[in-house]
């Protein structure tokens, strides 16, 4: 565990960075049976609760865990096994990337034992992953403003967040098209324009 802090020239401690963030690298050497995809940064809040940072990435070349944060606290390195072990990803070219996304809770499988790696990613799935990556609090969004997004859909809050923040908006006529496939090019443009 590492207690991160910055002391201002006057000796006063800087606790947060307003709308900014700071990049952090923690040295870490993978254990014999550890996968880089499952290594994540964690922080412990004032009440002692542990929070996993989905935006952390292990750099195998430099053997450091990198992440950005908007505040300082006690940080450490955690290991979260990608569960469940999907039967259809064992030999897939994106196996490590899938493990990365699943271990961080960004994406889920299509069943308890399958991920369906060759299926299209939908607009609803994409905004849910972005919202989870951004640690977005979707409890603020209680009702859908789109006629084709049900209030109890798992992605409803993320769709409202994405729409209200102009990350990904509706398709017209009060609809969002949450089950419409999104292309890699569209995802790349959104992430570049919004700097996600």
Secondary structure, 3 states (H helix, E strand, C coil): CEECCEECCCCCEECECCCCCEEEEEECCCCCCCCHHHEEEEEECCCCCEEEECCCEEECCCCEEEEEECECCEEEEEECCCCCCCCCCCCCCCHHHHHHHHHCCCCCCCCCCCCCCCCCCEHHHHHHHHHHHCCCCHHHCCCCCCCCCCCCCCCHHHHHHHHHCCCCCCCECCECCCCCECCHHHHHHHHHHCCC
